[in-house]
Amino acid sequence: MLPHIIAVVVFIVVALVYCKPTLEGKVLQQHDVTQWKGMAQNSFDFEKKHGYFPLWTNGMFSGMPAFQITSVGSNPVSIIYAGNILTLNLPKPVSFFFLACVCFYFLSQVLRVNPYIGLFGALSYAYATYNPIIVAVGHDTKMQAIAYLPAFIGSLLLLYDKRYLWGTALTALFTGLLISANHLQITYYAFLIALIMSISFGIKWIKEKDFKRIVTAGGLAIGAAILGILVNAVMLFTTYEYSKRTIRGGSQLGDDKGSVTKTGLSKDYAMSYSMYKTEPLVMMFPRMYGGSSGNLEVAEDKSKAIEALQQMPQQLGQQLQGALQFYWGGIDGAGGTSGPPYLGAIVCFLALLGFVLLDGKHKWWILIACALTILMSSGKYFEGFNGLFLKYLPMYDKFRAPSMILVVPTLLLSMMSVLTLNNILNEANKDLLFQKYKKGLLVVAGVFVAALLVYFTSDFTGEVDRMVSQNISAISDPQQKAAIEQPVRTFLNGLKEDRQSLFLGDLLRSFLFILVAGTAILLFIKKKLNAIAVTLAVGIFAFIDVMAIDVKYLNAEHFQEAADYDNTFKPTAVDEQILKDTGYYRVFDVSQGINAAFNGGALTSYFHKSIGGYHPAKLSIYQDIIEKQLYNFPNCLPVIDMLNTKYIITSAQQNGQQLMVQPNPEALGACWFVKSLDYKKTPAEVMKALTNFNPKDTAIIEESLKQNLAANPVKDSAAYIKLVYNDNDIIEYKSSSKSPEFAVFSEVYYDAGWVATIDGKESPIIRTNYVLRGLQVPAGDHKIVFEFKPVSFYNSSKAAIGASAIIWLLLLGSAVITIRKSKSTT
């Protein structure tokens, strides 16, 4: 028991020391978390008023389901309480690193590894550089999923090792916790690991003719996985229903040339953020491809590129400042990369040795899984291979960023490293061990040779460099070109030299760390060092190795005073000016540019109902409106008006204010009656017609819906319709007319849950103006109610509660039986 207590104490101390600013009351500056707080505020305002979260948010993109923003539903027996116990309720990001340590340590003990080796292995996994990097930028859900990943695999291994009782209970628990982290791409990778591992064990049992074990272990694993899935039924079922209506489910206007097709993400979009085929070597040599796109990877006084910038004319130097990127790898998505997924030279060294030293129980399936996912990380750079996965691997085409799949070898190589060191320290036949060790060193040497080949065959040129060169070549004025060309060439050559120095420096750095570990192991084989000394030497240097890189990407500078962070969420003078209007309207913030309004503008939603925002899976009909209309602002005023955009925030330098607000008197309000209906044959024609029409008088509808509608509305100058209240999931209107009318509602059309009634009688909602809702309203005085009642939510709530209760019973039963057995043996 003592080693386990020591391990937990070490995990807490290391996490607290690394995240020391947290103890001083400081908080991380996390862009994505700031964006999330903006997008979630409307839901939190609702929860404060009603005591529960809404299913629909009015905060951004003119309204959308809240399933992927805030938790929905309540579960009195939620397994999240178990997750809170595992993190000891430590503050973030301390809790993230502690949880990852605990979960990997659990895996190491399932593998029967020496606890102290497991301790150092847990530290190496938890602090593998990708983890601090994603914590720094605010990918909290991804970090939580990565933290639970080893415990999920460890629980399955318990099952496959005939420890059925705890194996079933813990597989159900950690499947549930993994999914509850709400990062489905990491969860997908986890199930991919489980599939490869299960096939490997299944083949082994078939060879041994142990069919009973296949049925028992397989059945219990599937049953436990189903329980874990059902625990998250509310999130999964609503997300599945929602996803079919997002860009990941395709667009009616999609084509193979754009980022979205008619059935989902295009191949180019799905393969964005791919790595070069040799780039996964950064797991062993961190900055061989320059490190990150944004960090100053080379000291200013040692950088040839910075020296060149300082020596050229000031104006030219300022123009080239954005080209100062040391990263030159294959990741070409927006923003590039925040840093390398460095695993550690010593960890990679041990894992490579393991492929020679270990028996076949784990190494072959781990080798297959690592090789496969490394190839998959190359994405578009190995298109023939990866195109097959996009086409045939179920659900794989719903994700992008193939480089993210390196979380798989990160876990599995960490697992291999602790198995290898444990095997070395427990091998009695030192002569046999020495022979295998020499062969393992040849494998490691082969990786170094591969890295050197990359060095000698690369041009060290990045995509930005090539763009700069092309721009220089395109200059037609000979004098201007002559004045600029030489300084720019000097700068680009300086960048190459900096990248080469990073590459060689890290090659030498990794060699020295491996030399320390390799020497310690050799001395153990030669009986010059004992097992404790080797464990300490290898473990401590392995941790120093990764931490020395980690602090470049997450350090004290990433924290700020809580008061300063809170200032981010204080209304500006412009916000306060708009908030004086207590009516129902929307805001459009273009102060940071039109692209930012829809791809990073969630903070506006903290104070206002916005037509912009930030979300990785927007409704496809709204994304279409953004791309075909709103990106053309201000040449999209009909759409601006029909979205009830009453205020537009712009950037200015007038009256000492950075921002200014522009009222839009043409905003049409929450609802209105139109004079005529204009039918178009296709969705594309509807979209095109939105460019130049009068939304106040005309509604544009697909011709296929014409059969559901009566003739054009009859003009009634005294008719009116108005909003009574909008409470997210329930909206009420009041109307009066002497003749049948057609009403347009400035609310986003969503056919998976919204139900409209007129005086209590259900009425079909007509998709209008491509993205809005419409209703045919009969003559007379009426009460019109829209209510959001997604069947997927209500059907899944009971299943989630039931599955959670069963998991708690399994855990309790396992504990009771274990205690009774221990008492009976004493």
N, C-alpha and C positions, 0 to 999 in steps of 0.2 A: 504493500500500500504506500510505503514511504516514497518510492520513485515516482508514483503518480502524483502525489502531493507536491513533490519538488517540481515536477513538470508544470503543473498548473500555476504554481507560484512564479516560476521562471516566465511562463507565458504572460502573466499579468504584468510583471515587472518590466519586461522588454517592451510590451505594448505601451505601457504608461511612459516609459523613458522616451520611446520613439515619438509618441504623440504628446510630449510634455506640455506644449502650449494649451492643450485641452484642460489640464489641471489648473492653468492660470486663468481660466474663464474665456479663453479664445475659441474661435470657431473657424472651420475650414472655409476658404473661399472656393465654393464649388459651383461652377457655371450651371451645370445641369440641375442641381438642387435648387438654385435660385429660380430657374425656369419652372421647376415643378411647383414651387411654392406659389408662383404666379398663377399657373394653370389650375391649382387646387383650391385657391382662396374662395372662389364662389361656392364650392362644395363645403368648405369649412364654415363659411358664413351661414349656410343652410343648416349645417349640423348644430351650430351654436343656438340656432332658433328652434329647431325641431327635435334635437337629440339623436338624430341618425343622419347618415349621409344620403344625398339624393342619387338617383340612378342616371340623371341627366344634368349636365352643367350648362349654364348660360354664359360662362366666363369667356370662352374663346371660340374662334371659328364659327361665330353666330349660333353656337349650341352644338353639343355632341354628347354621346354617351360618356358617363363618368367612370365606366368599368376599369379603364386602364390608367386612371388618374388617382382616385382615392378608393379605399376599400369600401365595398358595399355589402350590406347584410350584416347580421350579427350571429355569432356562434358561441354560446355560453360554455361549450366544452372544447374550444379551439385548441389545437396542438401548438399554436403560437406561444402558449404559456411555457411549453417545453423549450422552445427556442429562447425565450427570455431567461430561463434558468441556465441554459448553456452559455449565454453571454454574461451571466451574473449582473445583468442590467447595467453594464459598463457603458459609458458615453461613447458615441461614435467619434472618430474612427477607431478608438481603442477596441471597441467590441468586435469590429470586423476582423482585425488581426488576431485577437484572442480566439474568436470562434474558429477561424481557419486553423490555428494551432491545435485546438482541442480536437477538431474533427480529423485532422491528419494523424494526430497522436492516437486516436481511437483506431484508425485504419492500421497503424503500425503494430498495435497490440493484437489486433485480429490476425495479423500476419506473423505473430509470435516473435517480433523483433525485440531486442534488448531495449528496455524503457529509455535508457539514456541515448541510444542511437535514435530511437523514435522521437525523443525530445528535439535533438538537433535537426532531424528530418522535418519535423513539424515547423520549426523556425524557418528552415530554408524554403519550404512550400509557401507558408503564409506570407513571407517577405520576398518571394520571387518578384522581380521588378514590375511586372505587369500589374500586380495588385496595388502597390502604392500609386502607380500612374493612374489607374482608373478611380481610385479613391480621391485623388487630387482634383480630377475633373468632375466628380460627382456621380459616377456610375455606381451608386450604392446598391441597387438591386443586383447588378452583375457581380459585385464583390460578395454579397451575401450568398448568391448561388454558388460561386466558386468556393466559398468557405464550407458549404454543406456537401460539396461534391465528394470529397474523400470519405465522409461518413456514410454516404449513400452506397459507395462501392464496398466499403468495409462491411456494411450490414448484409449486402448480398453475399459476400464471401463467408460470412457466418453461416448463412443458409447452406451454401455449397459445401461447407465443412461439417455438415450434419448437426450443427447447433441450431436446430429448427425453431425452438421456442423463442429465444432472443433474436434469432435471425429474422423471423417473421415480424415480430413486434417492431424491431428497429428498422427493418426495410420499409415497413409501412410508415413509420414515423419520419424517417429521413427523406423518403419519397415525397411525403406531404410537405415537409419543411423546405425541401429543394424547390418544389413547384411554387410554394407560397412566396418565395423570394421574388417571384414575378419577373424572371428573366427567361423567357421561353427558349431563347437560342442556346443558353448554357444548359438548360434542362434537356434540350434536344441532344446536345453533345454528350450529356451524362447517360442518356438512354442508348446512345450509339456505343459508348464504352461498355455498358452493361450487355448489349447485344453481342458484341465481339467476344467479350469474356464468357458469356453464357454458351455461345457456340463452341468455344474452345473446351470448356468443361464438359459440354454435352458429348462432343466427339470422344473425349477421354473416357467418359462413362460407357459410351456405346462399345468402345474397344474392350472395356473391362466387363461388358455385358451386365452392368449394374443398372438395369432398367427401372428398378424400384426407386433408385435414387433420382433418376431423371424425372420420374413422375412426381415424386414427393417434393424435391427441391424446386422443380419447375412450377408445379402447381402452387406451392406456397409463395414463391417469388411473384408469380402473376397475381395471386390473390392479394398479397401485400401491396403490390404496385397499384392495383385497382383501388384499394383502400386509400392510399396516398393521393391518388388522382381524385377520388370522390370527396376527400377532405377539401379540395380546392375546386369543387364542382361549380360553385357560383362564379369564380373568376374564369375558369376554363371554358365553361359552356357559354357564358356571355361574351367572352373574348372571341370564341370560335364564331359565334353568330355575328359579332361585330366585324371580325376580320374579313368575312366574305363581302362586306360593303366598303372596305377600305382599299387603298392602293395595292395592298398585298393580295387582294382578291380580284384585282383587275379594274379596268375602266371601260365604259361604253365607248369612249373616244380613244381608247388605247390603240397603239400600233407598235410594230416591232422596232421602229426607229426611236421611240421615246423611252423614258425610264419605266413606263407602265404599259403592259399589253392589255388585251381584253380579258385575260385570265389571271394576271398577276404581275409581279415584277419582271421587267425585261431581263434578258441574260446579262446585258452590260451593267444594269443597275445592281443585280444580285451579285455580280462579281466585282463590284467596286470595293476598294480597300483590299486588293489582293497583294500578295508578296511575290517578289522574285523567287525563282525555284531554289536558289541558294540562300535566300534571306533567313530561313529558320536557323541558320548557323548563329544568329544573334543570341540564341539561347545559351551559347557557349562563349561567344565573343561579342559583348554587348553593343559596341559602337562601330562594328565593322561596316555598317551602312550609315554611319553618321549620327546614330542616336535618335534625336527627335527633330521635328520640323521647326519647333519654336525656341528651344533652349539654346543658350550660348554654350555649345559643347566644348569649344576651345577657348582658353583664357584669352582675354582681349589683347594682352601684351605679347601673346605667342601666335596669334592668328595672322596668317599671310593675307587672308581676304579682308580682314578689318584694317590691316595696314594699308592695303590698296585703296580702300574706301576713304581713309583719312588723307591720302595723298592726292586724290582726284579733286576736281572742282566741287565745291560744297553742294551745289544744286544737283549735279549728276550723282554724287554720293547719296543724297537723300532719296533720289529716285530708285537707286539700286538697293536701298536698305531692305526692302521686302524680299529681295533675292538672296539675302544672307541666311541660307538654310543649309545646315550641315547634313541633313538627311538626304540621301540620294537613292533610296530603295524604291520598291515597286508600289507602295501605298500612295495612291494618287487621289483619294477622296478629299472632300472639303476639309481643310485644316491639316491634312497630312497625318502624321502620327505624333503622339505626345511622348513616345519613348519606346525602347525595345522590350520585348517580352523575355528579359534575361533570366535564366534559371539559375545560373551559377556555374563557374568552370569546374569546381570540385564535384558538384552534384552530377553534372554531365559526365565527368570523368568516371565516377563510380558507376553510373548507369551503363556506360559503354563497357566497362569491365564486366558488369553483370551479364551482358549478353554472351560472354565467354565462360564466366565462372559458375553461373547458376544452373540448376537443373531446369527441365522443361515445364514445370508446373505453371509458372507465370510468364517466363521470359518470351515465349513464342507469341502468345496473344498480345502481350504488351508491345512486342516488336511490330506485329501486324498493325495494331491500332496506331502506333506512332508513325510508322511509314505511311499508312493511309492518310492520316490527318495532316501530316506534313505536305503530302502531295496535294491534298484538298486546299491547303492554305495558299497555294500558288494561284488558285482561281483562274483568271483570264490568261495568265502566263503559261498555263497548261490546259488550254481551253478544250482540246479534244477529250482529255480525260475527265475534267470537271464538268464539262457539258453533259456527260452521261449521268452524273449525279443529279444535276439540276433537272434532268428530264425524267429519271426513273426513281430516284430516292424520294420516298413520300415526304412531303412538307418541306423538303430542303430548299425549294425555290421560294419559300416565304421569307427567307432570311437573306441578309447581305453581309458584307465584311468577312470573306473567307479567312482572313488573317486571324480572326478571333478564335478559330478552331485550335490554335496552338495552346489553348488551355488544356487540351487533352494530353499532348506529350508533356506539358508542364507537370501535371499530376502524375502521369505514369512513369516518367523518368525519375521524379522524386521518389516514387514508390520503389523503383528499381534500385535507387541509390542506397536506401536503408536496407533493402534485402541483401544487396551486395556486401555492404560493410558488415552486416550481421553474419553473413556466410563466411567472410574472410576471418573474422575474429573467433568463429566457432569451428573452423576447419582444423582437424587434428593432424592430417597428413600435410605437413608443411612443404615437402618436396613436390607433391602433386599440385599444391596450391601455387608454388613458385612457377611451375611449368605453365599453368593456366594464366597466371598473372602476366607472364612475358607475352603470351598471345593477346591478352587483353590490351597490353601497352601498344601492340602493333595496330589494333583497332583505333585506339586514341590517336596514334601517330598518323593514321590514315585521314582522320578528320582534320588534323592540322595541315596535312598536305592539301586537302580539298580547299581549306581556307586560303592557303598560299596561292593555289591556282586561281581562285577568285581575285586575289590581290593583283596578280600579274596579268590577268586577262581583262580587267575592268578599266573603264575610262573615267570612273569616279564623277560622272556627270548626271545630274538630276534633271527632272522634267522642267523645273523653273530655269535651270541653266540653258536648256535647249530653247526655251521660249525667248530668253534674253538674246541669245545668239541670232535667232530668227528675226527678232525685231531690229537688231543692228544691221543685218543683211538686207532688210527691206528698206532701209533709208536710201532715198534717191539722190539727195544732195551730197555730192562728193566731199565738199568742205566739212559739212556737219558730220558726215560719217567718219572722216579722217580724224576729227577732233575727239570723237567719242570712242571709236573702235579700240584704240590701244589701251586706254584706262579700263575699259570694260573687260578686255581680254586678260589684262593683268589681274583684275578682280576674280574672274572665273578660274584662272590658273591658280590663284591663291586659295580659292575654295577647294580645288582638287588637292592641293598640297595639304591643306588642313584635314581633309577627309582621309588622305593616305596616312597622315600621322596618327589619326584616331584609330584607323584600322590596325596599323603595326603596333601602336601602343597597347591596344587591347589584346592583340595576339600575344605579345610578350607578357602582359599582365596575367592572362589566363594560364599561360605556360608556367609562370612562377607559382601561382596558387596550386596548380596541379602538381608541380614539382614538390611542394611542401607535403601535400596529401600522399603523393606517390612514394615519397621517401619514408614517410611515417609507416605506411603499409609495408614497404620493403623491409624496414627495420623490425617490424613485428614478425614478418615471415622468417627473418634471420635470427629471431628471438633476442633482439636488442632492445625492444620496447614491449611493454605489456599492453593488454587490451584496453585498459583504462586510459593510458597515455595516448594511444592511437585514437580512441573515441574522442577525447578532449581536443587533440590536435586537429583532427579532420573536422570535427563539428564546429569548433570555434572559428577556424579559418574559413570554413564554408559559409558561416554566418557573416563574418567580416566581409567576405567576398561580395555577397549580394547587398549588404547594407551600404557598402561604399558606393554602389551604383544607385541604390534607392534614394539616398539623401539628395541626389541631383534632381529628383523628380517629385519628391514630397519631403518638405523640410519646414522649418519654423516660418519661413517667408510665405508659405501658403496659408498660414493662419492669420486672422485679424481679430481685433477686439470685438466682443459681442455687440457693443454699442455701435461700432462702425458698420458691422454687418446689418444690424437692424435698420440703419439709415437707408439701406437699399430699398426698404419697404415703407419708407415714409413718402407721402404724396408730395409731388412738386407743386409749385404755384399753379401750373397748368392743370394738374389733376384736381386741385382744390377748386379751381374755377369751374371745371366741368361738373364736379360733384355737387355744386350748388343746384344743379338741375336734378330734381328727384324723380323725374319721369322715367319711362321705359324707352331706352335708346341704346345704340351701340357706338363704339369709338374705333377710329382707324388711326393707328400710330405709325407714321411713315418717317419719323424723325431720324431713324437710323438707316433709312433706305428701304425700298420696296421689298427687296429680298429678305431682309432681316425681319420685316413685319410678319412674315409667314413662316420663318424658319428659325426664329430666335426671339420672338416678340411676346413671350408669355407674361412678362412682367407687367405689361399693360393690363392684363386680366386680373391683377391683384386688386386693382381699384375699379375697373370698368368692365362692362360687357363689351368684348372686343370682336371685331371681324377677323383679326389676325390671331397669332399665337405660336405655339411650338408643340409639335407632337410627331413621333416617328411613323404613326399610322393614321393619317387623316382619312376621313370619309372620302371615297373616290370622287363622288359628285362635287364635293367642296374643293378638292384638289383640282378638279377640272375647271371650276370657276376661277380659282386662283391663277392657273396657268393660262387660260384662254381669255380671261377678262381682267382680273384685278392686277396682274403684273403689268398691265397697260396703263395703270393709273397715271394721269387723270383722265385718260381716254376710255373710261368705263363707268361714267356717271350714272347711267340707268341701273347698273348693278349696285353701285354704291347706295343709291337712293332706295332700292327695293330691300336692301339689307338693313334699312333703318339706321344708317350711319349718320348720326346727327352732328358729331364732332370729329374733326380730323386734326391730329397733332403733327405739327411740322417743325423743322429745325430752322432757327433764325437767330440773328444777333441784333435784335431791336430792343430798345428800352432796357438794355442790360440783361435781357432774358435769353437763355439759350433755346428755349422751346416756346412755341406759340400755338394757340388753338384757333382753328378755323371752323366756325359753325357752318353747317350745311342745311339751309332752310328747306331744301327739297327732299329731305329724308321723309319717307312715306309713313312712318309710324309702325305700330305693331300689326295693323290689319287695315284692309280697305276693300271696297267693292269696285270692280272694274266694269267698264262699259261694253267690252267686247272680248271674245276669245279668238286667238290666232293659232291655228293648228299647223304643225310642221311634221313632215314624214319621219324624220330620224332625230335622235338626240343631237347629232352634229348640227343639224339645221336649227334646232332649238337654241343651241349655244351660239351659233352665228347670229341669230336674230336678236340676241340680248345686247349686241353691240350698239344697235340704233333702234330703240323703241321707247315708247312712253309707258313705263310700268304702272303709272297711276291710272291709266285708262284701259290698258290692254294686258291680258295674261296669255303667255305662250305655252302651249301644251302639245304633247306628242299626239299625232293623229290616232294612234292605237287606243288612246283613252277616250276618243270622241264618243264611242258607243255608250259610255257610262255617263254622259252628260246630256242635258237637254239643249235646246237652242240657246243662242246668245242671250245674255241677261237683258231684261227690259230696263231702260233708263228710268230711274226714279230719283229725282233731285232731292227728295226729302229722306231718302234711305240713309241709314248709318249703321256702322259696326264699330265697336270699341272694345278695348281690353279692360277687363275688370281687375284681374290680377294674374301675375305669372309667378308661380311658386315651383319653378324647375320641372317637377314631375307632373304637375297639374296646372293647366292654364284655363282661365275662364274668360269668355267674351260675351258681349250683349249686342244683339242686332235688332233692327227694325226696318221693314220695307213693305211696300204695297204690292210688290211683284217679286218673282223669283230672281235671285241675284247670285253672282259668283264672287266669293270672297277669297282674297289672297292673304295669307298669314306670313309675316316675316319671321318664320321659324324654319329651320332646316328639315327637309324631308328625310324621314327614317322609317322604313316600313316594318321594322322588327320590334314592335312594341307600342308605338303610339296608336291610341284609339280615340276617335272623335265621336262625340254624341251631340245631337241637337234635341234639346228638351228630353234628354235621357235615351233617345233612340240613336243607335249607331249609324254613322254616315261614312261612306268611303272617303279617304283622304286622297286627293288628286295631286300628283307631282306636277308642280307649276313653276314656270320660269326656270326649268332645269333643276333647281336646288330647293325651292320653297314648297310650302303646303298650300293646297287650295280646297275649298268646299263649295258644293252647291247648296245654297241656303234658300229654303222656301219662303214665300211671302208671310209676313206677320212678325210678331215679336218673339224672339227666341233667346234661350240660354245655350251657348255653345261651349262645350268643355273638351279639351284635349287632355288625355291622361296617358302617362308612360307606364305600360304594364308588360315588360318583356317576359314572355313565357319562360325563356331560358333562365331567368333569375328566380322566379317563384318555384319552378320545378326542381331547381338544384339546391335550394336552401336546406330542405329536409334531409337530402342525401348527404350534404356536408356535415350536418350535425350528427347524423347516425354513424357515419364513417369515423368521425372524430371520437365518438364515445367508444366505438369498438377498439380503436387504437389505444385509448387510455386503459381499457379493460385488458388488452393484450399485455401492455407494459406492466400493469399491476399484477396480473396473473404470473407473468414471467418472474417478477421480483419475489412474489410470495413463494413460488415453487423453488426458486433458487435458494431462498433463505431456509426453507424447510429441508432441502437436500443438504445444505451446509451444516445444519444442526444435527441431522441424522448421521453424519459422518464423523462428528466430533464426540 
